[in-house]
Amino acid sequence: MSLKEFNNLLAPLRIKLFRFAISIMQNESTAEDVVQDVYLKLWQKKELLHNYSSLEGLAMTMTKNLCLNKLTEVATHTKYLKQFGHNSSSFSLPILRNIEAKNAKNILIKLSAELPEQQRIIIHLRDFESYSFEEIEAITGFDKNYIRVNLSRARKKLKVAFQKIESYDRTRD
């Protein structure tokens, strides 16, 4: 497979992979690194890519796995620093906490960053990327019932949090 063929096949996925990585990592720079790593790994497997029925599914799964590996590395590193008395706040991943924006989509994206990791992944794939339950099952490896339950819980949490913000904004005006 030539570089041109590789780019034609996988370049359209870059933005989707980046958004997915940001939803997990909560950091643009780290998300970009993850996407670069995914493309590097895909390039190294370029001769085997024709064996996969869904390159998008493969790339999304690789992105999820690399993100989770990086989060584990950061958590381990932070734990190690705390053991030796270092201030680890500069090593933790920044979480978007500023919910002052009036744009509902931006608020929901920021609120979804506060969800537990698995709920955040599921809601991002379903509601932000519009994947089917079957595709989410293939990407995450979670059972369909588990996906449905966690999607429902995540939506409920977002609804409650969003309503709190809305009621707070009304009292300020």
Sequence and secondary structure as in RCSB ss.txt:
>XXXX:A:sequence
MSLKEFNNLLAPLRIKLFRFAISIMQNESTAEDVVQDVYLKLWQKKELLHNYSSLEGLAMTMTKNLCLNKLTEVA
THTKYLKQFGHNSSSFSLPILRNIEAKNAKNILIKLSAELPEQQRIIIHLRDFESYSFEEIEAITGFDKNYIRVN
LSRARKKLKVAFQKIESYDRTRD
>XXXX:A:secstr
  HHHHHHHHGGGHHHHHHHHHHHHS HHHHHHHHHHHHHHHHHTTTTGGG S HHHHHHHHHHHHHHHHHHHHH
HHHHHHHHTT   GGGS           HHHHHHHHHTTS HHHHHHHIIIIIS   HHHHHHHH   HHHHHHH
HHHHHHHHHHHHHHHHHHHHHH 
